[in-house]
Amino acid sequence: MIDTNHKIEFNPEACIGCQICYKACFVDVIRWDEENRRPVFQYVEDCEHCEYCEAKCPKGCIRVIPDYSSQSFRQTFNRYSKGSRELWED
């Protein structure tokens, strides 16, 4: 599990139970509670921040709030810096 502070705000009073957000989520963060006819946000830490669920919700019930500070971007470009010999060495 990734330690993040990603958040998804949801307004259940405005939700009409259309399942569009559930169907829009390609990483399976949003599950569907059939009994209550509402989305359930199971794995928020796995959210890809595409905000497709937010964009597709016809009632504007969803707001995706990514925590970019908790993500580690491992790619560095030091090897391309001026004076780096790594580029020229085999």
HTML snippet that shows the backbone in 3Dmol.js (N, CA, C, O; Angstrom):
<script src="https://3Dmol.org/build/3Dmol-min.js"></script>
<div id="view" style="width:600px;height:400px;position:relative"></div>
<script>
const pdb = `
ATOM      1  N   MET A   1       0.833  -1.182   0.000  1.00  0.00           N
ATOM      2  CA  MET A   1       0.000   0.000   0.000  1.00  0.00           C
ATOM      3  C   MET A   1       0.875   1.242   0.000  1.00  0.00           C
ATOM      4  O   MET A   1       1.892   1.290   0.692  1.00  0.00           O
ATOM      5  N   ILE A   2       0.490   2.227  -0.761  1.00  0.00           N
ATOM      6  CA  ILE A   2       1.209   3.482  -0.851  1.00  0.00           C
ATOM      7  C   ILE A   2       0.676   4.422   0.220  1.00  0.00           C
ATOM      8  O   ILE A   2      -0.535   4.560   0.388  1.00  0.00           O
ATOM      9  N   ASP A   3       1.584   5.066   0.941  1.00  0.00           N
ATOM     10  CA  ASP A   3       1.181   5.994   1.994  1.00  0.00           C
ATOM     11  C   ASP A   3       0.956   7.368   1.388  1.00  0.00           C
ATOM     12  O   ASP A   3       1.914   8.099   1.131  1.00  0.00           O
ATOM     13  N   THR A   4      -0.289   7.723   1.159  1.00  0.00           N
ATOM     14  CA  THR A   4      -0.635   9.014   0.569  1.00  0.00           C
ATOM     15  C   THR A   4      -1.749   9.663   1.367  1.00  0.00           C
ATOM     16  O   THR A   4      -2.375   9.039   2.224  1.00  0.00           O
ATOM     17  N   ASN A   5      -1.976  10.905   1.069  1.00  0.00           N
ATOM     18  CA  ASN A   5      -3.098  11.636   1.664  1.00  0.00           C
ATOM     19  C   ASN A   5      -4.084  12.056   0.589  1.00  0.00           C
ATOM     20  O   ASN A   5      -4.736  13.092   0.713  1.00  0.00           O
ATOM     21  N   HIS A   6      -4.199  11.249  -0.475  1.00  0.00           N
ATOM     22  CA  HIS A   6      -5.179  11.545  -1.510  1.00  0.00           C
ATOM     23  C   HIS A   6      -6.562  11.573  -0.867  1.00  0.00           C
ATOM     24  O   HIS A   6      -6.836  10.837   0.080  1.00  0.00           O
ATOM     25  N   LYS A   7      -7.422  12.432  -1.395  1.00  0.00           N
ATOM     26  CA  LYS A   7      -8.782  12.513  -0.873  1.00  0.00           C
ATOM     27  C   LYS A   7      -9.762  12.556  -2.043  1.00  0.00           C
ATOM     28  O   LYS A   7      -9.460  13.075  -3.118  1.00  0.00           O
ATOM     29  N   ILE A   8     -10.912  12.008  -1.805  1.00  0.00           N
ATOM     30  CA  ILE A   8     -12.020  12.150  -2.740  1.00  0.00           C
ATOM     31  C   ILE A   8     -13.209  12.604  -1.915  1.00  0.00           C
ATOM     32  O   ILE A   8     -13.698  11.874  -1.053  1.00  0.00           O
ATOM     33  N   GLU A   9     -13.667  13.811  -2.185  1.00  0.00           N
ATOM     34  CA  GLU A   9     -14.843  14.321  -1.487  1.00  0.00           C
ATOM     35  C   GLU A   9     -16.080  13.894  -2.263  1.00  0.00           C
ATOM     36  O   GLU A   9     -16.105  13.910  -3.493  1.00  0.00           O
ATOM     37  N   PHE A  10     -17.095  13.514  -1.515  1.00  0.00           N
ATOM     38  CA  PHE A  10     -18.323  13.014  -2.129  1.00  0.00           C
ATOM     39  C   PHE A  10     -19.522  13.605  -1.413  1.00  0.00           C
ATOM     40  O   PHE A  10     -19.572  13.609  -0.183  1.00  0.00           O
ATOM     41  N   ASN A  11     -20.490  14.103  -2.171  1.00  0.00           N
ATOM     42  CA  ASN A  11     -21.720  14.656  -1.628  1.00  0.00           C
ATOM     43  C   ASN A  11     -22.851  13.658  -1.864  1.00  0.00           C
ATOM     44  O   ASN A  11     -23.447  13.657  -2.941  1.00  0.00           O
ATOM     45  N   PRO A  12     -23.161  12.810  -0.882  1.00  0.00           N
ATOM     46  CA  PRO A  12     -24.183  11.772  -1.087  1.00  0.00           C
ATOM     47  C   PRO A  12     -25.599  12.327  -1.271  1.00  0.00           C
ATOM     48  O   PRO A  12     -26.443  11.672  -1.883  1.00  0.00           O
ATOM     49  N   GLU A  13     -25.866  13.526  -0.749  1.00  0.00           N
ATOM     50  CA  GLU A  13     -27.204  14.104  -0.889  1.00  0.00           C
ATOM     51  C   GLU A  13     -27.514  14.463  -2.340  1.00  0.00           C
ATOM     52  O   GLU A  13     -28.669  14.402  -2.762  1.00  0.00           O
ATOM     53  N   ALA A  14     -26.494  14.836  -3.098  1.00  0.00           N
ATOM     54  CA  ALA A  14     -26.707  15.228  -4.491  1.00  0.00           C
ATOM     55  C   ALA A  14     -26.650  14.037  -5.454  1.00  0.00           C
ATOM     56  O   ALA A  14     -27.060  14.156  -6.609  1.00  0.00           O
ATOM     57  N   CYS A  15     -26.148  12.903  -4.990  1.00  0.00           N
ATOM     58  CA  CYS A  15     -25.976  11.725  -5.842  1.00  0.00           C
ATOM     59  C   CYS A  15     -27.329  11.147  -6.263  1.00  0.00           C
ATOM     60  O   CYS A  15     -28.238  10.986  -5.448  1.00  0.00           O
ATOM     61  N   ILE A  16     -27.435  10.840  -7.560  1.00  0.00           N
ATOM     62  CA  ILE A  16     -28.682  10.270  -8.093  1.00  0.00           C
ATOM     63  C   ILE A  16     -28.562   8.763  -8.348  1.00  0.00           C
ATOM     64  O   ILE A  16     -29.505   8.141  -8.836  1.00  0.00           O
ATOM     65  N   GLY A  17     -27.416   8.180  -8.021  1.00  0.00           N
ATOM     66  CA  GLY A  17     -27.237   6.731  -8.175  1.00  0.00           C
ATOM     67  C   GLY A  17     -27.109   6.257  -9.600  1.00  0.00           C
ATOM     68  O   GLY A  17     -27.532   5.145  -9.918  1.00  0.00           O
ATOM     69  N   CYS A  18     -26.538   7.066 -10.466  1.00  0.00           N
ATOM     70  CA  CYS A  18     -26.463   6.727 -11.893  1.00  0.00           C
ATOM     71  C   CYS A  18     -25.333   5.750 -12.240  1.00  0.00           C
ATOM     72  O   CYS A  18     -25.352   5.156 -13.318  1.00  0.00           O
ATOM     73  N   GLN A  19     -24.371   5.575 -11.366  1.00  0.00           N
ATOM     74  CA  GLN A  19     -23.215   4.682 -11.532  1.00  0.00           C
ATOM     75  C   GLN A  19     -22.199   5.163 -12.563  1.00  0.00           C
ATOM     76  O   GLN A  19     -21.290   4.410 -12.913  1.00  0.00           O
ATOM     77  N   ILE A  20     -22.321   6.370 -13.049  1.00  0.00           N
ATOM     78  CA  ILE A  20     -21.377   6.861 -14.056  1.00  0.00           C
ATOM     79  C   ILE A  20     -19.972   6.952 -13.468  1.00  0.00           C
ATOM     80  O   ILE A  20     -19.005   6.599 -14.143  1.00  0.00           O
ATOM     81  N   CYS A  21     -19.838   7.411 -12.242  1.00  0.00           N
ATOM     82  CA  CYS A  21     -18.516   7.516 -11.621  1.00  0.00           C
ATOM     83  C   CYS A  21     -17.895   6.138 -11.458  1.00  0.00           C
ATOM     84  O   CYS A  21     -16.702   5.951 -11.697  1.00  0.00           O
ATOM     85  N   TYR A  22     -18.700   5.191 -11.056  1.00  0.00           N
ATOM     86  CA  TYR A  22     -18.249   3.804 -10.872  1.00  0.00           C
ATOM     87  C   TYR A  22     -17.745   3.213 -12.182  1.00  0.00           C
ATOM     88  O   TYR A  22     -16.706   2.553 -12.217  1.00  0.00           O
ATOM     89  N   LYS A  23     -18.478   3.451 -13.240  1.00  0.00           N
ATOM     90  CA  LYS A  23     -18.094   2.931 -14.558  1.00  0.00           C
ATOM     91  C   LYS A  23     -16.906   3.690 -15.148  1.00  0.00           C
ATOM     92  O   LYS A  23     -16.156   3.139 -15.954  1.00  0.00           O
ATOM     93  N   ALA A  24     -16.733   4.946 -14.752  1.00  0.00           N
ATOM     94  CA  ALA A  24     -15.640   5.762 -15.276  1.00  0.00           C
ATOM     95  C   ALA A  24     -14.299   5.418 -14.650  1.00  0.00           C
ATOM     96  O   ALA A  24     -13.256   5.678 -15.251  1.00  0.00           O
ATOM     97  N   CYS A  25     -14.306   4.845 -13.466  1.00  0.00           N
ATOM     98  CA  CYS A  25     -13.055   4.595 -12.746  1.00  0.00           C
ATOM     99  C   CYS A  25     -12.367   3.342 -13.275  1.00  0.00           C
ATOM    100  O   CYS A  25     -12.804   2.224 -13.006  1.00  0.00           O
ATOM    101  N   PHE A  26     -11.285   3.538 -14.032  1.00  0.00           N
ATOM    102  CA  PHE A  26     -10.592   2.417 -14.665  1.00  0.00           C
ATOM    103  C   PHE A  26      -9.607   1.723 -13.738  1.00  0.00           C
ATOM    104  O   PHE A  26      -9.088   0.663 -14.089  1.00  0.00           O
ATOM    105  N   VAL A  27      -9.331   2.285 -12.566  1.00  0.00           N
ATOM    106  CA  VAL A  27      -8.404   1.635 -11.634  1.00  0.00           C
ATOM    107  C   VAL A  27      -9.128   1.004 -10.449  1.00  0.00           C
ATOM    108  O   VAL A  27      -8.489   0.556  -9.496  1.00  0.00           O
ATOM    109  N   ASP A  28     -10.437   0.968 -10.504  1.00  0.00           N
ATOM    110  CA  ASP A  28     -11.250   0.268  -9.502  1.00  0.00           C
ATOM    111  C   ASP A  28     -11.172   0.894  -8.118  1.00  0.00           C
ATOM    112  O   ASP A  28     -11.316   0.192  -7.116  1.00  0.00           O
ATOM    113  N   VAL A  29     -10.945   2.206  -8.045  1.00  0.00           N
ATOM    114  CA  VAL A  29     -10.972   2.911  -6.769  1.00  0.00           C
ATOM    115  C   VAL A  29     -12.413   3.031  -6.289  1.00  0.00           C
ATOM    116  O   VAL A  29     -12.695   2.934  -5.095  1.00  0.00           O
ATOM    117  N   ILE A  30     -13.315   3.242  -7.235  1.00  0.00           N
ATOM    118  CA  ILE A  30     -14.731   3.408  -6.892  1.00  0.00           C
ATOM    119  C   ILE A  30     -15.438   2.078  -7.058  1.00  0.00           C
ATOM    120  O   ILE A  30     -15.433   1.483  -8.136  1.00  0.00           O
ATOM    121  N   ARG A  31     -16.041   1.626  -5.986  1.00  0.00           N
ATOM    122  CA  ARG A  31     -16.881   0.419  -6.004  1.00  0.00           C
ATOM    123  C   ARG A  31     -18.333   0.856  -5.895  1.00  0.00           C
ATOM    124  O   ARG A  31     -18.618   2.019  -5.611  1.00  0.00           O
ATOM    125  N   TRP A  32     -19.237  -0.066  -6.118  1.00  0.00           N
ATOM    126  CA  TRP A  32     -20.666   0.276  -6.071  1.00  0.00           C
ATOM    127  C   TRP A  32     -21.344  -0.479  -4.941  1.00  0.00           C
ATOM    128  O   TRP A  32     -21.240  -1.701  -4.841  1.00  0.00           O
ATOM    129  N   ASP A  33     -22.045   0.272  -4.087  1.00  0.00           N
ATOM    130  CA  ASP A  33     -22.838  -0.298  -3.001  1.00  0.00           C
ATOM    131  C   ASP A  33     -24.265  -0.447  -3.531  1.00  0.00           C
ATOM    132  O   ASP A  33     -25.032   0.515  -3.572  1.00  0.00           O
ATOM    133  N   GLU A  34     -24.603  -1.664  -3.933  1.00  0.00           N
ATOM    134  CA  GLU A  34     -25.903  -1.926  -4.560  1.00  0.00           C
ATOM    135  C   GLU A  34     -27.064  -1.652  -3.596  1.00  0.00           C
ATOM    136  O   GLU A  34     -28.110  -1.144  -4.001  1.00  0.00           O
ATOM    137  N   GLU A  35     -26.872  -1.985  -2.351  1.00  0.00           N
ATOM    138  CA  GLU A  35     -27.938  -1.803  -1.354  1.00  0.00           C
ATOM    139  C   GLU A  35     -28.301  -0.326  -1.164  1.00  0.00           C
ATOM    140  O   GLU A  35     -29.478   0.031  -1.111  1.00  0.00           O
ATOM    141  N   ASN A  36     -27.278   0.525  -1.062  1.00  0.00           N
ATOM    142  CA  ASN A  36     -27.517   1.954  -0.845  1.00  0.00           C
ATOM    143  C   ASN A  36     -27.527   2.768  -2.137  1.00  0.00           C
ATOM    144  O   ASN A  36     -27.806   3.967  -2.124  1.00  0.00           O
ATOM    145  N   ARG A  37     -27.221   2.107  -3.243  1.00  0.00           N
ATOM    146  CA  ARG A  37     -27.164   2.757  -4.549  1.00  0.00           C
ATOM    147  C   ARG A  37     -26.277   3.994  -4.530  1.00  0.00           C
ATOM    148  O   ARG A  37     -26.665   5.074  -4.975  1.00  0.00           O
ATOM    149  N   ARG A  38     -25.072   3.801  -3.999  1.00  0.00           N
ATOM    150  CA  ARG A  38     -24.093   4.868  -3.875  1.00  0.00           C
ATOM    151  C   ARG A  38     -22.698   4.330  -4.167  1.00  0.00           C
ATOM    152  O   ARG A  38     -22.439   3.145  -3.958  1.00  0.00           O
ATOM    153  N   PRO A  39     -21.787   5.189  -4.651  1.00  0.00           N
ATOM    154  CA  PRO A  39     -20.400   4.753  -4.815  1.00  0.00           C
ATOM    155  C   PRO A  39     -19.705   4.638  -3.458  1.00  0.00           C
ATOM    156  O   PRO A  39     -20.034   5.343  -2.504  1.00  0.00           O
ATOM    157  N   VAL A  40     -18.754   3.746  -3.409  1.00  0.00           N
ATOM    158  CA  VAL A  40     -17.916   3.572  -2.229  1.00  0.00           C
ATOM    159  C   VAL A  40     -16.481   3.739  -2.713  1.00  0.00           C
ATOM    160  O   VAL A  40     -16.064   3.096  -3.677  1.00  0.00           O
ATOM    161  N   PHE A  41     -15.744   4.587  -2.054  1.00  0.00           N
ATOM    162  CA  PHE A  41     -14.372   4.889  -2.461  1.00  0.00           C
ATOM    163  C   PHE A  41     -13.423   4.024  -1.644  1.00  0.00           C
ATOM    164  O   PHE A  41     -13.000   4.404  -0.552  1.00  0.00           O
ATOM    165  N   GLN A  42     -13.091   2.843  -2.195  1.00  0.00           N
ATOM    166  CA  GLN A  42     -12.348   1.814  -1.484  1.00  0.00           C
ATOM    167  C   GLN A  42     -10.845   2.063  -1.384  1.00  0.00           C
ATOM    168  O   GLN A  42     -10.285   2.005  -0.289  1.00  0.00           O
ATOM    169  N   TYR A  43     -10.200   2.332  -2.479  1.00  0.00           N
ATOM    170  CA  TYR A  43      -8.743   2.384  -2.528  1.00  0.00           C
ATOM    171  C   TYR A  43      -8.277   3.744  -3.024  1.00  0.00           C
ATOM    172  O   TYR A  43      -7.699   3.852  -4.105  1.00  0.00           O
ATOM    173  N   VAL A  44      -8.528   4.766  -2.244  1.00  0.00           N
ATOM    174  CA  VAL A  44      -8.216   6.135  -2.646  1.00  0.00           C
ATOM    175  C   VAL A  44      -6.722   6.300  -2.918  1.00  0.00           C
ATOM    176  O   VAL A  44      -6.332   7.102  -3.767  1.00  0.00           O
ATOM    177  N   GLU A  45      -5.890   5.550  -2.205  1.00  0.00           N
ATOM    178  CA  GLU A  45      -4.436   5.653  -2.404  1.00  0.00           C
ATOM    179  C   GLU A  45      -4.007   5.191  -3.794  1.00  0.00           C
ATOM    180  O   GLU A  45      -2.912   5.529  -4.243  1.00  0.00           O
ATOM    181  N   ASP A  46      -4.850   4.425  -4.480  1.00  0.00           N
ATOM    182  CA  ASP A  46      -4.540   3.949  -5.832  1.00  0.00           C
ATOM    183  C   ASP A  46      -5.066   4.877  -6.932  1.00  0.00           C
ATOM    184  O   ASP A  46      -4.859   4.618  -8.117  1.00  0.00           O
ATOM    185  N   CYS A  47      -5.738   5.942  -6.539  1.00  0.00           N
ATOM    186  CA  CYS A  47      -6.322   6.868  -7.511  1.00  0.00           C
ATOM    187  C   CYS A  47      -5.232   7.452  -8.407  1.00  0.00           C
ATOM    188  O   CYS A  47      -4.172   7.851  -7.926  1.00  0.00           O
ATOM    189  N   GLU A  48      -5.498   7.499  -9.706  1.00  0.00           N
ATOM    190  CA  GLU A  48      -4.548   8.016 -10.688  1.00  0.00           C
ATOM    191  C   GLU A  48      -4.742   9.507 -10.962  1.00  0.00           C
ATOM    192  O   GLU A  48      -4.025  10.080 -11.783  1.00  0.00           O
ATOM    193  N   HIS A  49      -5.692  10.136 -10.294  1.00  0.00           N
ATOM    194  CA  HIS A  49      -5.986  11.571 -10.419  1.00  0.00           C
ATOM    195  C   HIS A  49      -6.376  11.982 -11.830  1.00  0.00           C
ATOM    196  O   HIS A  49      -6.130  13.116 -12.241  1.00  0.00           O
ATOM    197  N   CYS A  50      -6.974  11.078 -12.559  1.00  0.00           N
ATOM    198  CA  CYS A  50      -7.406  11.444 -13.914  1.00  0.00           C
ATOM    199  C   CYS A  50      -8.616  12.374 -13.842  1.00  0.00           C
ATOM    200  O   CYS A  50      -8.903  13.109 -14.787  1.00  0.00           O
ATOM    201  N   GLU A  51      -9.313  12.334 -12.724  1.00  0.00           N
ATOM    202  CA  GLU A  51     -10.489  13.167 -12.448  1.00  0.00           C
ATOM    203  C   GLU A  51     -11.636  12.900 -13.412  1.00  0.00           C
ATOM    204  O   GLU A  51     -12.530  13.729 -13.582  1.00  0.00           O
ATOM    205  N   TYR A  52     -11.596  11.733 -14.037  1.00  0.00           N
ATOM    206  CA  TYR A  52     -12.658  11.374 -14.977  1.00  0.00           C
ATOM    207  C   TYR A  52     -13.990  11.194 -14.248  1.00  0.00           C
ATOM    208  O   TYR A  52     -15.037  11.596 -14.755  1.00  0.00           O
ATOM    209  N   CYS A  53     -13.947  10.593 -13.067  1.00  0.00           N
ATOM    210  CA  CYS A  53     -15.186  10.423 -12.291  1.00  0.00           C
ATOM    211  C   CYS A  53     -15.793  11.782 -11.955  1.00  0.00           C
ATOM    212  O   CYS A  53     -17.008  11.970 -12.019  1.00  0.00           O
ATOM    213  N   GLU A  54     -14.931  12.718 -11.600  1.00  0.00           N
ATOM    214  CA  GLU A  54     -15.381  14.072 -11.266  1.00  0.00           C
ATOM    215  C   GLU A  54     -15.983  14.758 -12.501  1.00  0.00           C
ATOM    216  O   GLU A  54     -17.026  15.407 -12.413  1.00  0.00           O
ATOM    217  N   ALA A  55     -15.327  14.610 -13.625  1.00  0.00           N
ATOM    218  CA  ALA A  55     -15.797  15.241 -14.855  1.00  0.00           C
ATOM    219  C   ALA A  55     -17.101  14.639 -15.368  1.00  0.00           C
ATOM    220  O   ALA A  55     -17.938  15.352 -15.921  1.00  0.00           O
ATOM    221  N   LYS A  56     -17.277  13.333 -15.189  1.00  0.00           N
ATOM    222  CA  LYS A  56     -18.452  12.651 -15.732  1.00  0.00           C
ATOM    223  C   LYS A  56     -19.682  12.719 -14.827  1.00  0.00           C
ATOM    224  O   LYS A  56     -20.797  12.498 -15.298  1.00  0.00           O
ATOM    225  N   CYS A  57     -19.505  13.018 -13.549  1.00  0.00           N
ATOM    226  CA  CYS A  57     -20.649  13.054 -12.625  1.00  0.00           C
ATOM    227  C   CYS A  57     -21.619  14.160 -13.042  1.00  0.00           C
ATOM    228  O   CYS A  57     -21.249  15.334 -13.046  1.00  0.00           O
ATOM    229  N   PRO A  58     -22.855  13.799 -13.392  1.00  0.00           N
ATOM    230  CA  PRO A  58     -23.803  14.801 -13.878  1.00  0.00           C
ATOM    231  C   PRO A  58     -24.269  15.783 -12.799  1.00  0.00           C
ATOM    232  O   PRO A  58     -24.805  16.844 -13.120  1.00  0.00           O
ATOM    233  N   LYS A  59     -24.073  15.445 -11.547  1.00  0.00           N
ATOM    234  CA  LYS A  59     -24.516  16.308 -10.444  1.00  0.00           C
ATOM    235  C   LYS A  59     -23.362  16.967  -9.691  1.00  0.00           C
ATOM    236  O   LYS A  59     -23.588  17.702  -8.730  1.00  0.00           O
ATOM    237  N   GLY A  60     -22.136  16.710 -10.119  1.00  0.00           N
ATOM    238  CA  GLY A  60     -20.980  17.323  -9.473  1.00  0.00           C
ATOM    239  C   GLY A  60     -20.766  16.875  -8.036  1.00  0.00           C
ATOM    240  O   GLY A  60     -20.360  17.666  -7.185  1.00  0.00           O
ATOM    241  N   CYS A  61     -21.038  15.617  -7.773  1.00  0.00           N
ATOM    242  CA  CYS A  61     -20.951  15.072  -6.413  1.00  0.00           C
ATOM    243  C   CYS A  61     -19.534  14.730  -5.965  1.00  0.00           C
ATOM    244  O   CYS A  61     -19.292  14.536  -4.774  1.00  0.00           O
ATOM    245  N   ILE A  62     -18.603  14.657  -6.902  1.00  0.00           N
ATOM    246  CA  ILE A  62     -17.266  14.145  -6.608  1.00  0.00           C
ATOM    247  C   ILE A  62     -16.217  15.217  -6.846  1.00  0.00           C
ATOM    248  O   ILE A  62     -16.262  15.952  -7.832  1.00  0.00           O
ATOM    249  N   ARG A  63     -15.273  15.288  -5.919  1.00  0.00           N
ATOM    250  CA  ARG A  63     -14.125  16.170  -6.076  1.00  0.00           C
ATOM    251  C   ARG A  63     -12.868  15.390  -5.724  1.00  0.00           C
ATOM    252  O   ARG A  63     -12.724  14.918  -4.596  1.00  0.00           O
ATOM    253  N   VAL A  64     -11.966  15.254  -6.672  1.00  0.00           N
ATOM    254  CA  VAL A  64     -10.709  14.533  -6.471  1.00  0.00           C
ATOM    255  C   VAL A  64      -9.662  15.531  -5.994  1.00  0.00           C
ATOM    256  O   VAL A  64      -9.442  16.567  -6.622  1.00  0.00           O
ATOM    257  N   ILE A  65      -9.010  15.202  -4.858  1.00  0.00           N
ATOM    258  CA  ILE A  65      -7.986  16.070  -4.291  1.00  0.00           C
ATOM    259  C   ILE A  65      -6.700  15.259  -4.154  1.00  0.00           C
ATOM    260  O   ILE A  65      -6.508  14.579  -3.146  1.00  0.00           O
ATOM    261  N   PRO A  66      -5.819  15.321  -5.153  1.00  0.00           N
ATOM    262  CA  PRO A  66      -4.584  14.546  -5.090  1.00  0.00           C
ATOM    263  C   PRO A  66      -3.580  15.156  -4.115  1.00  0.00           C
ATOM    264  O   PRO A  66      -3.548  16.371  -3.917  1.00  0.00           O
ATOM    265  N   ASP A  67      -2.767  14.302  -3.515  1.00  0.00           N
ATOM    266  CA  ASP A  67      -1.690  14.728  -2.632  1.00  0.00           C
ATOM    267  C   ASP A  67      -0.379  14.492  -3.355  1.00  0.00           C
ATOM    268  O   ASP A  67       0.242  13.441  -3.198  1.00  0.00           O
ATOM    269  N   TYR A  68       0.041  15.462  -4.143  1.00  0.00           N
ATOM    270  CA  TYR A  68       1.250  15.298  -4.934  1.00  0.00           C
ATOM    271  C   TYR A  68       2.505  15.244  -4.066  1.00  0.00           C
ATOM    272  O   TYR A  68       3.507  14.656  -4.471  1.00  0.00           O
ATOM    273  N   SER A  69       2.464  15.841  -2.893  1.00  0.00           N
ATOM    274  CA  SER A  69       3.650  15.857  -2.043  1.00  0.00           C
ATOM    275  C   SER A  69       4.007  14.476  -1.511  1.00  0.00           C
ATOM    276  O   SER A  69       5.149  14.247  -1.112  1.00  0.00           O
ATOM    277  N   SER A  70       3.060  13.561  -1.498  1.00  0.00           N
ATOM    278  CA  SER A  70       3.335  12.215  -0.980  1.00  0.00           C
ATOM    279  C   SER A  70       3.866  11.274  -2.050  1.00  0.00           C
ATOM    280  O   SER A  70       4.249  10.143  -1.750  1.00  0.00           O
ATOM    281  N   GLN A  71       3.890  11.726  -3.273  1.00  0.00           N
ATOM    282  CA  GLN A  71       4.372  10.869  -4.351  1.00  0.00           C
ATOM    283  C   GLN A  71       5.861  11.065  -4.532  1.00  0.00           C
ATOM    284  O   GLN A  71       6.372  12.178  -4.408  1.00  0.00           O
ATOM    285  N   SER A  72       6.544   9.996  -4.822  1.00  0.00           N
ATOM    286  CA  SER A  72       7.973  10.122  -5.092  1.00  0.00           C
ATOM    287  C   SER A  72       8.203   9.933  -6.580  1.00  0.00           C
ATOM    288  O   SER A  72       7.786   8.941  -7.177  1.00  0.00           O
ATOM    289  N   PHE A  73       8.858  10.885  -7.143  1.00  0.00           N
ATOM    290  CA  PHE A  73       9.198  10.823  -8.554  1.00  0.00           C
ATOM    291  C   PHE A  73      10.649  10.383  -8.623  1.00  0.00           C
ATOM    292  O   PHE A  73      11.558  11.177  -8.381  1.00  0.00           O
ATOM    293  N   ARG A  74      10.858   9.150  -8.945  1.00  0.00           N
ATOM    294  CA  ARG A  74      12.190   8.560  -8.869  1.00  0.00           C
ATOM    295  C   ARG A  74      13.094   8.899 -10.050  1.00  0.00           C
ATOM    296  O   ARG A  74      14.307   8.700  -9.980  1.00  0.00           O
ATOM    297  N   GLN A  75      12.527   9.394 -11.104  1.00  0.00           N
ATOM    298  CA  GLN A  75      13.337   9.695 -12.274  1.00  0.00           C
ATOM    299  C   GLN A  75      14.132  10.974 -12.020  1.00  0.00           C
ATOM    300  O   GLN A  75      13.581  11.987 -11.589  1.00  0.00           O
ATOM    301  N   THR A  76      15.414  10.913 -12.288  1.00  0.00           N
ATOM    302  CA  THR A  76      16.260  12.099 -12.174  1.00  0.00           C
ATOM    303  C   THR A  76      16.946  12.332 -13.519  1.00  0.00           C
ATOM    304  O   THR A  76      17.039  11.439 -14.362  1.00  0.00           O
ATOM    305  N   PHE A  77      17.401  13.510 -13.679  1.00  0.00           N
ATOM    306  CA  PHE A  77      18.044  13.871 -14.934  1.00  0.00           C
ATOM    307  C   PHE A  77      19.498  14.266 -14.722  1.00  0.00           C
ATOM    308  O   PHE A  77      20.090  14.948 -15.558  1.00  0.00           O
ATOM    309  N   ASN A  78      20.069  13.837 -13.607  1.00  0.00           N
ATOM    310  CA  ASN A  78      21.459  14.156 -13.311  1.00  0.00           C
ATOM    311  C   ASN A  78      22.404  13.651 -14.392  1.00  0.00           C
ATOM    312  O   ASN A  78      23.405  14.297 -14.702  1.00  0.00           O
ATOM    313  N   ARG A  79      22.091  12.529 -14.949  1.00  0.00           N
ATOM    314  CA  ARG A  79      22.987  11.955 -15.955  1.00  0.00           C
ATOM    315  C   ARG A  79      23.081  12.818 -17.206  1.00  0.00           C
ATOM    316  O   ARG A  79      24.023  12.676 -17.987  1.00  0.00           O
ATOM    317  N   TYR A  80      22.122  13.705 -17.402  1.00  0.00           N
ATOM    318  CA  TYR A  80      22.125  14.574 -18.572  1.00  0.00           C
ATOM    319  C   TYR A  80      22.705  15.955 -18.272  1.00  0.00           C
ATOM    320  O   TYR A  80      22.775  16.810 -19.155  1.00  0.00           O
ATOM    321  N   SER A  81      23.113  16.166 -17.041  1.00  0.00           N
ATOM    322  CA  SER A  81      23.625  17.487 -16.675  1.00  0.00           C
ATOM    323  C   SER A  81      24.959  17.760 -17.352  1.00  0.00           C
ATOM    324  O   SER A  81      25.695  16.843 -17.715  1.00  0.00           O
ATOM    325  N   LYS A  82      25.243  19.020 -17.508  1.00  0.00           N
ATOM    326  CA  LYS A  82      26.478  19.437 -18.172  1.00  0.00           C
ATOM    327  C   LYS A  82      27.681  18.907 -17.409  1.00  0.00           C
ATOM    328  O   LYS A  82      27.767  19.048 -16.190  1.00  0.00           O
ATOM    329  N   GLY A  83      28.586  18.311 -18.120  1.00  0.00           N
ATOM    330  CA  GLY A  83      29.794  17.792 -17.504  1.00  0.00           C
ATOM    331  C   GLY A  83      29.687  16.341 -17.073  1.00  0.00           C
ATOM    332  O   GLY A  83      30.657  15.775 -16.569  1.00  0.00           O
ATOM    333  N   SER A  84      28.536  15.733 -17.261  1.00  0.00           N
ATOM    334  CA  SER A  84      28.369  14.335 -16.869  1.00  0.00           C
ATOM    335  C   SER A  84      29.087  13.437 -17.859  1.00  0.00           C
ATOM    336  O   SER A  84      28.875  13.540 -19.068  1.00  0.00           O
ATOM    337  N   ARG A  85      29.926  12.568 -17.355  1.00  0.00           N
ATOM    338  CA  ARG A  85      30.678  11.679 -18.216  1.00  0.00           C
ATOM    339  C   ARG A  85      29.921  10.372 -18.446  1.00  0.00           C
ATOM    340  O   ARG A  85      30.288   9.580 -19.314  1.00  0.00           O
ATOM    341  N   GLU A  86      28.868  10.153 -17.670  1.00  0.00           N
ATOM    342  CA  GLU A  86      28.117   8.907 -17.757  1.00  0.00           C
ATOM    343  C   GLU A  86      27.541   8.684 -19.158  1.00  0.00           C
ATOM    344  O   GLU A  86      27.444   7.546 -19.617  1.00  0.00           O
ATOM    345  N   LEU A  87      27.166   9.752 -19.823  1.00  0.00           N
ATOM    346  CA  LEU A  87      26.606   9.627 -21.166  1.00  0.00           C
ATOM    347  C   LEU A  87      27.601   9.055 -22.160  1.00  0.00           C
ATOM    348  O   LEU A  87      27.221   8.372 -23.111  1.00  0.00           O
ATOM    349  N   TRP A  88      28.862   9.335 -21.937  1.00  0.00           N
ATOM    350  CA  TRP A  88      29.868   8.977 -22.917  1.00  0.00           C
ATOM    351  C   TRP A  88      30.625   7.711 -22.563  1.00  0.00           C
ATOM    352  O   TRP A  88      31.424   7.210 -23.354  1.00  0.00           O
ATOM    353  N   GLU A  89      30.366   7.196 -21.359  1.00  0.00           N
ATOM    354  CA  GLU A  89      31.087   5.979 -20.931  1.00  0.00           C
ATOM    355  C   GLU A  89      30.213   4.765 -21.177  1.00  0.00           C
ATOM    356  O   GLU A  89      29.002   4.810 -20.960  1.00  0.00           O
ATOM    357  N   ASP A  90      30.816   3.698 -21.621  1.00  0.00           N
ATOM    358  CA  ASP A  90      30.072   2.453 -21.839  1.00  0.00           C
ATOM    359  C   ASP A  90      30.173   1.549 -20.655  1.00  0.00           C
ATOM    360  O   ASP A  90      29.606   0.456 -20.663  1.00  0.00           O
TER     361      ASP A  90
END
`;
const viewer = $3Dmol.createViewer("view");
viewer.addModel(pdb, "pdb");
viewer.setStyle({}, {cartoon: {color: "spectrum"}});
viewer.zoomTo();
viewer.render();
</script>
